[in-house]
Amino acid sequence: IRLGWHDAGTYNKNIEEWPQRGGANGSLRFEIELKHAANAGLVNALKLLQPIKEKYSGVTYADLFQLAGATAVEEAGGPKLPMKYGRVDVSKPEQCPEEGRLPDAGPPSPADHLRQVFYRMGLNDKEIVALSGAHTLGRSRPDRSGWGKPESKYTKDGPGAPGGQSWTVQWLKFDNSYFKDIKEKKDEDLLVLPTDAALFEDPSFKVYAEKYAEDQEAFFKDYAEAHAKLSNLGAKFDPPEGIVIDDSPNPKAEKFVAAKYSTGKE
């Protein structure tokens, strides 16, 4: 999820040209961008996806990053996301965005910082809070982000590489626990970043955070819309309208998608 978001999250709505505007264009596969401070550790996610890319060479990195993130949310029990595909990749590292476009976990004014970064992407307060809810999954590792404990009672045994500090107890389950736990702040083994705490301190953010803590269905609805919107930011699609992979039986659509993704051609 973080890999897909950090590829898309460099988008600047004030820049019209592609790929200078950043966004979901696969640029995060290049070492120069992987070495940006905010992307520490994402090389591991890239390595995980590389065999899939090699097997299905017609799938772009930009699509693969977003497909993997959406699949992770759904497989962890989250909402079905209204995704589309067909993103075009940048072709060389010189097309990577400059460092500094992604959010910082501990800025001096957390709420102002979140708005500065996400408004630049064209996202609003509701979408900022909904997207923050993805912290219901995963862990923060101090050797990568500089935040969190080396391990907690919830992460010391894995699964996966043990350690790090999670925001929630069941950190492989997508639900609204993040908002409940941030609101209560009662468990020292759970992580609360300054940008997390801001969701219940800032008056505008708090309206949505309180709502999502009480109503998981509302969170899922708003999250699905915000995640899909983020995944399209800055992307150039081929075909221009994108490709929607419909779950319902449609032999013609399946044939088209299979041809597109196996050869890279329609």
VMD Tcl script that draws the C-alpha trace (Angstrom):
set ca {
  {0.00 0.00 0.00}
  {2.80 2.39 0.93}
  {4.60 1.68 -2.35}
  {1.52 2.57 -4.40}
  {0.77 5.64 -2.34}
  {4.31 6.98 -2.48}
  {4.39 6.55 -6.25}
  {1.09 8.45 -6.63}
  {1.64 10.88 -3.75}
  {4.27 12.99 -5.53}
  {1.51 14.53 -7.68}
  {1.40 18.32 -7.95}
  {-1.93 19.61 -9.32}
  {-0.25 22.92 -10.20}
  {1.99 21.29 -12.81}
  {0.19 20.28 -16.00}
  {2.93 18.46 -17.91}
  {3.43 14.70 -17.59}
  {5.58 13.36 -15.99}
  {6.84 16.56 -14.32}
  {3.59 16.68 -12.35}
  {4.52 13.43 -10.58}
  {1.89 10.90 -9.57}
  {1.24 7.26 -10.38}
  {3.74 6.74 -13.18}
  {6.06 3.99 -11.89}
  {8.96 6.36 -11.20}
  {9.44 4.87 -7.73}
  {11.14 1.84 -9.28}
  {14.24 3.94 -9.94}
  {16.99 4.01 -7.32}
  {17.21 7.80 -7.17}
  {13.59 8.02 -5.94}
  {13.78 4.90 -3.78}
  {16.57 6.69 -1.88}
  {14.33 9.61 -0.91}
  {14.07 9.64 2.90}
  {10.29 9.08 2.88}
  {10.76 5.89 0.83}
  {13.12 4.08 3.19}
  {12.44 0.34 3.14}
  {10.26 0.38 0.02}
  {12.96 -1.41 -1.93}
  {11.68 -4.55 -0.15}
  {8.18 -4.05 -1.56}
  {9.65 -3.50 -5.02}
  {11.63 -6.75 -4.76}
  {8.44 -8.57 -3.75}
  {6.66 -7.40 -6.90}
  {9.54 -7.77 -9.33}
  {8.89 -11.49 -10.12}
  {5.30 -10.62 -11.01}
  {6.49 -7.85 -13.31}
  {8.90 -10.25 -15.00}
  {6.18 -12.86 -15.49}
  {3.66 -10.34 -16.85}
  {5.87 -7.89 -18.69}
  {2.93 -6.11 -20.33}
  {1.77 -4.77 -16.94}
  {3.35 -1.40 -16.22}
  {5.06 -0.72 -12.91}
  {2.58 2.10 -12.31}
  {-0.35 -0.32 -12.61}
  {1.39 -3.06 -10.64}
  {2.07 -0.74 -7.69}
  {-1.58 0.36 -7.55}
  {-2.97 -3.14 -8.15}
  {-0.83 -4.50 -5.30}
  {-2.00 -1.80 -2.89}
  {-5.67 -2.24 -3.76}
  {-5.37 -6.03 -3.48}
  {-3.72 -5.69 -0.06}
  {-6.60 -3.58 1.26}
  {-9.24 -5.98 -0.05}
  {-7.42 -9.15 1.09}
  {-7.04 -7.67 4.60}
  {-10.81 -7.31 4.88}
  {-11.16 -3.76 3.60}
  {-13.63 -2.40 1.05}
  {-13.73 -3.23 -2.65}
  {-11.95 -0.35 -4.40}
  {-13.23 1.20 -7.66}
  {-9.90 0.91 -9.48}
  {-8.96 1.33 -13.12}
  {-5.75 0.44 -14.94}
  {-3.74 1.29 -18.03}
  {-1.23 3.71 -16.44}
  {1.80 4.59 -18.52}
  {5.30 4.29 -16.98}
  {8.02 6.91 -17.10}
  {11.03 5.52 -18.94}
  {14.11 6.93 -17.21}
  {15.29 8.10 -13.76}
  {15.62 11.67 -14.97}
  {11.82 11.77 -14.99}
  {11.57 11.14 -11.22}
  {10.16 13.98 -9.08}
  {12.43 15.90 -6.74}
  {12.58 14.90 -3.08}
  {10.24 16.55 -0.59}
  {6.76 16.00 -2.05}
  {5.67 13.31 0.44}
  {4.28 13.83 3.98}
  {6.50 13.92 7.06}
  {5.32 12.01 10.14}
  {6.47 14.57 12.70}
  {6.38 18.13 11.35}
  {6.16 21.15 13.72}
  {2.52 21.81 12.73}
  {1.08 18.39 11.80}
  {-2.38 19.48 10.62}
  {-1.00 22.35 8.54}
  {1.61 20.04 7.04}
  {-0.97 17.40 6.07}
  {-3.07 20.05 4.34}
  {-0.08 21.55 2.57}
  {0.91 18.16 1.10}
  {-2.54 16.72 0.35}
  {-4.11 19.95 -0.90}
  {-1.23 20.10 -3.40}
  {-2.44 16.71 -4.64}
  {-6.01 18.02 -4.93}
  {-7.34 16.11 -1.89}
  {-9.56 17.56 0.86}
  {-9.89 17.21 4.64}
  {-12.29 14.25 4.46}
  {-9.94 12.41 2.10}
  {-6.92 13.17 4.31}
  {-8.63 11.60 7.34}
  {-10.00 8.63 5.40}
  {-6.60 7.85 3.86}
  {-4.93 8.15 7.26}
  {-7.12 5.22 8.27}
  {-4.90 2.89 6.22}
  {-2.56 2.99 9.23}
  {-4.91 0.35 10.60}
  {-2.52 -1.92 8.64}
  {1.20 -2.40 9.05}
  {4.03 -1.24 11.29}
  {6.48 1.61 11.57}
  {10.15 0.67 11.91}
  {12.53 3.18 13.52}
  {15.39 2.11 11.24}
  {13.30 3.22 8.25}
  {11.09 6.09 9.32}
  {12.74 7.14 12.57}
  {9.43 6.53 14.37}
  {8.10 3.76 16.56}
  {9.61 1.17 18.88}
  {11.98 -1.57 17.60}
  {9.26 -4.03 18.61}
  {6.09 -4.33 20.67}
  {4.14 -7.20 22.19}
  {2.01 -7.19 19.03}
  {4.89 -7.35 16.54}
  {7.72 -9.26 18.24}
  {6.66 -12.58 16.70}
  {5.81 -11.33 13.20}
  {4.30 -12.60 10.89}
  {6.96 -11.67 8.42}
  {10.11 -10.04 9.76}
  {9.40 -9.42 13.46}
  {9.55 -5.99 15.03}
  {8.38 -2.46 14.45}
  {5.43 -0.80 16.14}
  {1.88 -1.02 14.86}
  {-0.96 1.47 15.14}
  {-3.45 -1.30 15.92}
  {-3.49 -4.66 17.69}
  {-4.55 -6.66 14.63}
  {-2.27 -4.89 12.18}
  {-3.02 -7.22 9.27}
  {-6.77 -6.58 9.46}
  {-8.33 -3.62 7.65}
  {-11.05 -2.09 9.83}
  {-11.65 1.15 11.76}
  {-9.52 0.16 14.78}
  {-7.02 2.92 13.95}
  {-9.53 5.65 14.72}
  {-10.74 3.95 17.90}
  {-7.21 3.41 19.21}
  {-5.96 6.90 18.32}
  {-8.97 8.40 20.09}
  {-8.40 6.38 23.26}
  {-4.58 6.59 23.41}
  {-4.59 4.00 26.19}
  {-2.16 1.39 24.88}
  {1.52 2.32 25.04}
  {2.38 -0.54 22.71}
  {0.44 1.15 19.89}
  {1.94 3.95 17.80}
  {0.49 7.46 17.62}
  {2.42 9.81 15.34}
  {1.97 13.60 15.57}
  {0.09 13.44 12.26}
  {-2.19 10.74 13.74}
  {-2.95 12.73 16.88}
  {-3.77 15.78 14.73}
  {-6.83 14.00 13.35}
  {-8.56 14.34 16.74}
  {-7.04 17.73 17.60}
  {-7.84 19.72 14.47}
  {-11.54 20.76 14.46}
  {-12.17 19.94 10.79}
  {-10.28 16.64 10.83}
  {-11.95 15.64 14.10}
  {-15.45 15.62 12.57}
  {-14.43 12.82 10.20}
  {-12.18 10.98 12.65}
  {-14.98 10.79 15.23}
  {-17.39 9.59 12.55}
  {-15.05 6.83 11.37}
  {-14.36 5.67 14.94}
  {-18.10 5.10 15.35}
  {-19.09 3.97 11.85}
  {-16.87 1.50 10.01}
  {-19.23 1.38 7.02}
  {-18.88 5.15 6.53}
  {-15.10 4.83 6.80}
  {-15.00 2.03 4.22}
  {-17.12 4.04 1.76}
  {-15.04 7.20 2.04}
  {-11.76 5.29 2.12}
  {-12.56 3.37 -1.08}
  {-13.30 6.60 -2.95}
  {-10.22 8.40 -1.61}
  {-7.85 5.49 -2.29}
  {-9.05 5.15 -5.88}
  {-8.71 8.90 -6.41}
  {-5.17 8.90 -5.01}
  {-4.19 5.95 -7.20}
  {-5.09 7.91 -10.35}
  {-3.29 11.14 -9.50}
  {-0.97 12.36 -12.23}
  {-1.37 9.16 -14.23}
  {-1.48 9.05 -18.01}
  {-3.72 6.22 -19.19}
  {-3.60 4.09 -22.33}
  {-6.39 3.89 -23.42}
  {-7.22 7.42 -22.13}
  {-10.33 6.26 -20.27}
  {-8.42 3.47 -18.53}
  {-9.28 -0.21 -18.13}
  {-11.78 -1.41 -15.55}
  {-11.42 -5.08 -14.61}
  {-14.98 -6.21 -14.02}
  {-15.51 -9.19 -11.72}
  {-18.68 -10.22 -13.56}
  {-18.29 -12.74 -16.42}
  {-17.56 -10.91 -19.66}
  {-15.53 -13.02 -22.12}
  {-14.89 -10.07 -24.45}
  {-13.52 -7.88 -21.62}
  {-11.46 -10.74 -20.22}
  {-9.96 -11.43 -23.62}
  {-9.04 -7.75 -24.02}
  {-7.43 -7.51 -20.58}
  {-5.55 -10.78 -21.07}
  {-4.15 -9.58 -24.38}
  {-3.24 -6.18 -23.00}
  {-1.42 -7.56 -19.98}
  {0.30 -10.52 -21.54}
  {1.81 -8.71 -24.54}
  {1.51 -5.03 -23.70}
  {-0.60 -4.58 -26.83}
  {-4.34 -4.49 -27.50}
}
mol new
graphics top color blue
foreach p $ca { graphics top sphere $p radius 0.5 }
foreach p [lrange $ca 0 end-1] q [lrange $ca 1 end] { graphics top cylinder $p $q radius 0.2 }
display resetview
